[in-house]
Structure formats: C-alpha cells, structure tokens
C-alpha cells in the first residue's frame, strides 16, 4: 500500500518493487517518479507541463488504493494539475501502475500540454531530454511506448513503458516524441474551468514485455472506467 513520508513524498512497495513519488514544494520541474527493484535505483521519470511551473502541492493523501495529489490553480500559477496513482499489478518481472492525470487553467486563452519523460544518467540525479521513446506496439485500440534502454554502467536495466488506450489516443501527440524525446498529450486550446484528463499506465519491468502479456494488460486498461473526478 501507499505510505506518505514526513517530507510529503509518497512510496509504494510490492514484491521487491518500490515506487517513490516526489511532488516537492515548491515544485519547479514536475512530479518525479523513481522506480526501484530490490532496493536498487532503476528508472526515473517525471510528469510536467512545459512552460509552466506547477503550483505547490496543496493535497497529498491516500484514499482506498489510490494516491491523490493536487496542484491547484493560483494567481501566480495559472495551470493546475491533479494526479491519482494506483498500483495494478506487481510480480517478480514487472510493476504496473495506473495514472489519472488532469490539467486545468484559469487562463482565457491557453494551449498547455502534458509531458511524460524518462531521465538519463543516474535515476537519483536525472538529466532530462536525452531519453527518447519508441512505439513498441500499435493495435489501433491501444499504443505501447517504451523508453530507450539505459547504457551499460548506469545501474539496473529497468525498462520503462507507457500504455495509452483508444480513449486517450486523440489526446496523444506522437510526432513530438521525435522532436523533444518526450511523450506529450493535449497541446490544443483548453477552456477555462475545464479539466482535461488522460489515463496512461506506467509499466516498469526487468525487460521487454511478452506480446501476450502486453495484450492482456492493454485489455484490462480498456475495461476500466476513466475517473470523472479525483
């Protein structure tokens, strides 16, 4: 289950996997996701809104099986973000986590996008913008994207993948993967007061997923409802 530390970070452990969510306060570079295997740091990722600093985290709490984070709109931070993280499956080979990410704005004219990326170098001190993604499977109803593997000598070879199903494919900007090494959603006009959401799944694994397993995970995501609110 999730646990929240005194400094506001959250941690989930299961079957040798650990995921640490760092929201920071104030947060200037997005939400950090640090995955570990057998207490060895494996991969670092982040969720950010390019061109905007996230507001300070106002709420960090656990409800049921989900971790909830809220970064509300303020006068100095016109773009807000809501995040729910829920562990789906963990075994000796992989760790699957569902994320429901929502953005909103107080601006009358804005086109914010949501950026998901993996860090290069040591995951504890990541360098952003150097690790690209590739489309590893496209069924038409879902798309799997896998981050480029880490070079030898940079620690455990934990593979990071993202799964996006048909409900969110219209929000995905695939061309941007080649331009700035990130996966991006949205980027079009966002009406003031509207919350726009996507539900990508993060998968950390010891290696590439078998096709049968990847298909089973994708079908499971497609069967789950998209949360209407956090």
Phi, psi and omega per residue, in radians:
X1 nan 2.934 3.137
X2 -1.342 2.555 3.001
X3 -2.334 2.467 3.135
X4 -1.915 2.195 -3.112
X5 -1.463 3.007 -3.126
X6 -1.125 -0.455 -3.127
X7 -1.572 0.128 3.082
X8 1.638 -0.126 3.081
X9 -1.316 2.691 3.111
X10 -2.112 2.611 -3.050
X11 -2.456 2.439 3.071
X12 -2.235 2.350 3.113
X13 -2.196 2.432 3.077
X14 -2.880 2.188 3.016
X15 0.853 0.783 3.086
X16 1.566 -0.158 3.111
X17 -1.687 2.592 3.026
X18 -2.420 2.357 3.073
X19 -2.167 2.181 3.127
X20 -1.958 2.199 3.105
X21 -1.849 2.099 -3.139
X22 -1.959 2.024 -3.123
X23 -1.753 -0.448 3.072
X24 1.138 2.781 3.084
X25 -2.768 1.899 -0.053
X26 -1.300 2.778 -3.089
X27 -1.878 2.092 -3.065
X28 -1.914 -0.229 -3.078
X29 -2.283 0.454 3.077
X30 1.594 -3.007 -3.132
X31 -1.652 2.235 -3.114
X32 -1.648 2.405 3.059
X33 -2.109 2.013 -3.110
X34 -2.001 1.988 3.140
X35 -1.803 2.440 -3.119
X36 -2.294 2.635 3.079
X37 -2.204 2.131 -3.103
X38 0.927 0.740 3.104
X39 1.157 0.212 3.040
X40 -1.782 2.248 -3.100
X41 -1.124 2.186 -3.024
X42 -1.959 -0.773 -3.049
X43 -2.742 2.509 3.104
X44 -2.136 2.353 3.109
X45 -2.371 2.930 3.067
X46 -2.589 2.713 3.063
X47 -2.009 2.118 -3.052
X48 -2.489 2.883 3.055
X49 -2.061 1.761 -3.064
X50 -0.975 2.366 3.108
X51 1.539 -0.101 -3.121
X52 -2.379 2.456 2.969
X53 -1.479 2.468 3.049
X54 -1.230 2.525 3.010
X55 -1.128 2.869 3.018
X56 -1.017 2.553 3.118
X57 -1.206 2.119 -3.116
X58 -1.636 -0.472 -3.136
X59 -2.442 2.378 3.035
X60 -2.510 1.850 -3.042
X61 -2.589 2.879 3.136
X62 -1.936 2.237 3.060
X63 -2.307 2.043 -3.046
X64 1.129 -2.191 3.124
X65 -1.696 0.069 -3.029
X66 -1.922 2.537 2.993
X67 -1.666 2.261 -3.090
X68 -2.029 2.254 3.082
X69 -2.210 2.422 -3.141
X70 -2.299 2.263 3.089
X71 -2.158 1.516 -2.974
X72 -1.304 2.706 3.047
X73 -1.064 2.439 3.066
X74 -2.404 3.095 -3.127
X75 -1.115 -0.623 -3.127
X76 -1.600 -0.256 -3.138
X77 -2.251 1.635 -3.006
X78 -1.380 -0.095 3.109
X79 -1.988 2.160 3.126
X80 -1.881 2.809 -3.117
X81 -2.464 2.458 3.029
X82 -2.167 2.438 -3.089
X83 -2.425 2.312 2.975
X84 -2.136 2.234 3.110
X85 -2.051 2.264 -3.124
X86 -2.396 2.183 3.104
X87 -1.251 2.294 -3.104
X88 -1.807 -0.785 -3.058
X89 -2.741 2.499 3.078
X90 -2.598 2.185 3.020
X91 -2.404 -2.893 -3.076
X92 -1.214 -0.294 -3.051
X93 -1.832 -0.497 -3.031
X94 -2.697 2.868 3.140
X95 -2.397 2.095 -3.069
X96 -1.957 2.225 -3.115
X97 -2.289 2.268 3.067
X98 -1.544 2.371 3.025
X99 -2.129 2.347 2.976
X100 -1.999 1.983 -3.019
X101 -2.026 2.189 3.123
X102 -2.159 2.444 3.055
X103 -2.154 2.641 3.092
X104 -2.621 2.934 -3.059
X105 -2.558 2.720 3.008
X106 -1.763 0.005 -3.121
X107 -1.440 2.570 3.109
X108 -1.390 -0.475 -3.119
X109 -2.404 1.794 -3.141
X110 -2.584 2.712 3.141
X111 -2.378 0.985 -3.074
X112 -1.252 2.610 3.011
X113 -2.179 2.861 -3.090
X114 -1.913 2.240 -3.059
X115 -2.026 2.246 3.069
X116 -2.060 2.192 -3.086
X117 -2.568 2.841 3.126
X118 -1.986 2.458 -3.109
X119 -1.478 2.611 3.032
X120 -1.659 2.906 3.136
X121 1.300 -2.754 -3.137
X122 -1.168 2.234 -3.098
X123 -1.038 -0.444 3.106
X124 -1.291 -0.339 3.124
X125 -2.387 1.137 -2.972
X126 -1.211 2.652 2.996
X127 -1.938 2.102 -3.045
X128 -1.569 2.651 3.046
X129 1.603 0.138 -3.108
X130 -2.013 -0.209 -3.122
X131 -1.848 2.095 -3.130
X132 -1.648 2.981 3.093
X133 -2.029 2.656 3.013
X134 -2.252 2.572 3.070
X135 -1.365 1.961 -3.083
X136 -1.637 -0.309 3.089
X137 -2.838 2.434 3.121
X138 -2.451 1.841 -3.087
X139 -1.639 -0.101 -3.029
X140 1.630 -0.688 3.074
X141 -1.646 -0.293 3.080
X142 -2.691 2.798 3.126
X143 -2.312 2.282 3.001
X144 -1.758 2.331 3.041
X145 -2.172 2.364 -3.102
X146 -2.132 2.324 3.098
X147 -1.270 2.582 3.105
X148 -1.022 2.454 -3.110
X149 -1.153 2.658 3.105
X150 -1.310 2.521 3.107
X151 -1.110 2.707 3.085
X152 -1.047 2.474 3.132
X153 1.663 -0.062 3.138
X154 -1.804 0.336 3.057
X155 1.847 -2.990 -3.090
X156 -0.991 2.467 -3.076
X157 -1.519 1.218 3.068
X158 -1.463 2.178 -3.119
X159 -1.557 2.380 3.123
X160 -1.958 2.197 3.117
X161 -2.256 2.720 3.050
X162 -2.176 2.463 3.092
X163 -2.120 2.247 3.124
X164 -2.224 2.210 -3.120
X165 -1.711 -3.122 -2.939
X166 -1.035 -0.492 -3.110
X167 -1.166 -0.444 -3.085
X168 -1.899 -0.074 -3.076
X169 -1.117 -0.536 3.121
X170 -1.206 -0.330 3.120
X171 -1.601 -0.199 -3.066
X172 -1.431 2.395 3.109
X173 -1.916 1.470 -3.013
X174 -1.135 -0.525 -3.096
X175 -1.118 -0.488 -3.082
X176 -1.188 -0.359 -3.133
X177 -1.044 -0.618 -3.134
X178 -1.403 -0.385 -3.028
X179 -1.491 -0.754 -3.032
X180 -2.321 0.306 3.021
X181 1.166 0.319 -3.134
X182 -2.186 2.876 2.958
X183 -1.736 2.256 -3.078
X184 -2.175 2.539 3.022
X185 -2.084 2.730 3.076
X186 1.189 -2.328 -3.079
X187 1.675 -0.123 3.096
X188 -1.757 -3.069 -3.034
X189 -1.069 2.328 3.078
X190 -2.030 2.067 -3.125
X191 -1.274 2.462 3.110
X192 -1.007 2.316 3.101
X193 1.521 -0.126 3.140
X194 -1.628 2.388 3.049
X195 -1.762 2.124 3.135
X196 -1.843 2.283 -3.011
X197 -2.234 2.642 2.952
X198 -2.361 2.836 -3.023
X199 -2.312 0.956 3.136
X200 -1.237 2.598 3.047
X201 -1.805 2.374 3.057
X202 -1.717 2.353 3.107
X203 -2.271 2.074 3.018
X204 -1.845 2.312 -3.036
X205 -2.534 2.873 3.122
X206 -1.305 -0.218 3.140
X207 -3.051 -3.044 3.132
X208 -1.030 2.510 3.134
X209 -1.347 2.472 3.032
X210 -1.134 2.557 -3.080
X211 -0.997 -0.743 -3.127
X212 -1.091 -0.732 -3.138
X213 -1.184 -0.726 3.130
X214 -1.070 -0.706 3.118
X215 -1.150 -0.720 3.129
X216 -1.107 -0.713 3.117
X217 -1.135 -0.745 -3.127
X218 -1.105 -0.699 3.115
X219 -1.166 -0.608 3.109
X220 -1.138 -0.770 3.099
X221 -1.054 -0.772 -3.098
X222 -1.083 -0.462 -3.110
X223 -1.480 -0.195 -3.104
X224 -1.565 2.468 3.125
X225 -1.298 2.599 3.017
X226 -1.431 2.179 -3.099
X227 -1.062 2.382 -3.137
X228 -1.409 -0.480 -3.140
X229 -2.676 2.810 3.112
X230 -1.620 nan nan
